[in-house]
């Protein structure tokens, strides 16, 4: 379970897991034994250097000890739980590094694993997802990606396409086409 800690709060452990009878503070979020056995690690994703999509900024990452999965939840919305990864093993700790990547340690603690985002993070006018612009409104597109081999992609090879009712337009090395 994930609790919103308050001074003097009694969350029921070891008598209750999840929502309990009166007198206990109910958890912010919990899951049953059919979904895992124990939430053992968690961290908020709010790094100075962002490496994951903007939609994950501010989310809480948490892991299950038995099923080896990592999920996210929005602190403002307990119903927003989303899968992030699986196959992690018995996660003991989960942290965000100064480099903006996610790190975790598995039991028995002799290895640290690094999770890197390898996709492309695209935002338009600071928004993830669909964006509707009206005549005269500016469009600013931001692309963020990591290149492992510096010879793999040069700025001269980057093209971005936009679809609109009157056709498709491409921005490339030569500019607007």
N, C-alpha and C positions, 0 to 999 in steps of 0.2 A: 504494500500500500504506500501511497504518497500522502503525507500529511502537511497541512498548512499550520506550522507550529505556532502556538500561542503560549504565553507565559502561564504556567500552572495547568496546562491542558493534560487531561488523562485520555490517552488514545487506546486504552484497553489491553495493551500487551502486558503479560503473556496470556490473559484470559480470552481475548477477542482479536481476531484478524478481520479487517474489513469493517463494515458498519456494525455497531454493537447496540446493546440495550441502553436505556437512559443512563445518564451520568458520564458517558464517554463521548469524546469529540470524534465525530465520524471523519474518515479520511477524505481528502480531496479527490483521490482516485484509488481504486483497488481492482484487483483481478482475482478470479477464483483459481483453485488448484487445477482446474482443467486447462488453464492457459499458461501455467508455470508453477514454480514452487516458492520463490523468494526474490523480491526485488533487492538486489545487493549493491547496486552502483547507480549513481546519477550525477548529472552536471548540467548547468545551463549553458547554451551556446550563445555567447555574447562577446566574441573576441575582438581585439583591436584590429586585427588583420583577418578579414572574413575569407574563408576558403570554400565554404559550402553555399548553396543558394540562399538568397536573401530571405526566402520563406522559412528557413530554419533558424534565423536569428531570433533570440529570445525564447526559443523552445527549450524544454527540459528533456534531455536524453536519459533514458534509464534502461537497465539490463536485468534479465532474469538469470538466476544461478543455475537452474536445472535445464532449461530449454535453450539457453545460449543465444537468445535474441536480444536485439536492442530496438527500442521504440522511442518515439517522441510524443510529447504532449504540450499543448499551449497552456501556460499557466492561467490564462483568462478563460479557458474553455475546457473543462474536464472531459467532454465528449470528443475531443479532437485527437485522440490517440491514433498514431499512424506507425506502421512498421518501418524500420530503418534498415535493419540488417539481421542476419541469422548465421548460425554456425560458429558463434564466438566461443563456445565452451563455457566454463564456470567463471564468469566475469566477477572479479573482486573489486575493481576500481575503474572508473571512467572519468576522464579529464579532457579539457580542451587545452591544447598547447599554445604557447606564444605565437607559433606559426599559423594558428587558426585551424589546424587539423584536430581530429578526435583520436585519443589514445585510450587503450584499456589494458588491464593486466588480468591474466587468467590464473586460476588456482593451479599449481602451487606457488605461483608468483615468480617464476624464473624467466618470464618473457614479457616484453612490452610490445603491443601491437599498435600500428598506426593505421588510421582510416583516413584515406584521402578521397576527395571528390574529383572524379575524372570527367564529368560532363561539362557542358557549357551552360553558364548562368546568364540568361538574357533578361534584361529589364528594359522597358520603354517608359520614359517619363517617370522613372522610379517605381513602376508597378510591374509585378510579375503577372503573367497571364494576359488574356485579351484586353485590348485597349481600343476605345473608340475615340477618334479625333474628329473634330468639326472643322469646317473650312477656316483657315487662318491660324489654327492652333499649331504650335511648334511640336516637333517630334525629336526627342533625344534618346538614342539607343545606346545601352551600355552592354558590352560583352565582356565576360570574364572567363578565362580558361587557363589551364596549366599545360604547358608543352614540355614533355620529358626530353625530347630531342630537339635542340634549338634549330637544327637544319630541316625539321619536319614542316614547319609552316612559317612563312614570312609575311609581314604586313601586306606585301604586294600581291599575295595570293588570297587574301580574305575578301569574300564577297557576301553581301547580305541582300536578301530579296524581300520585297514588300508586295503583298497582293492587295489590290483595291478594285472597286467596281469597274474601272476603265482599263484594267490590265495589270501586269506585273512589272515592277520596276526594280532594277538592280543597282546597288551601290558597290563599287569595286575600286580597284586601284586607280582607275581613271575618273572616279567620282560618279555623279548621277548619270545613269544611262537609260 
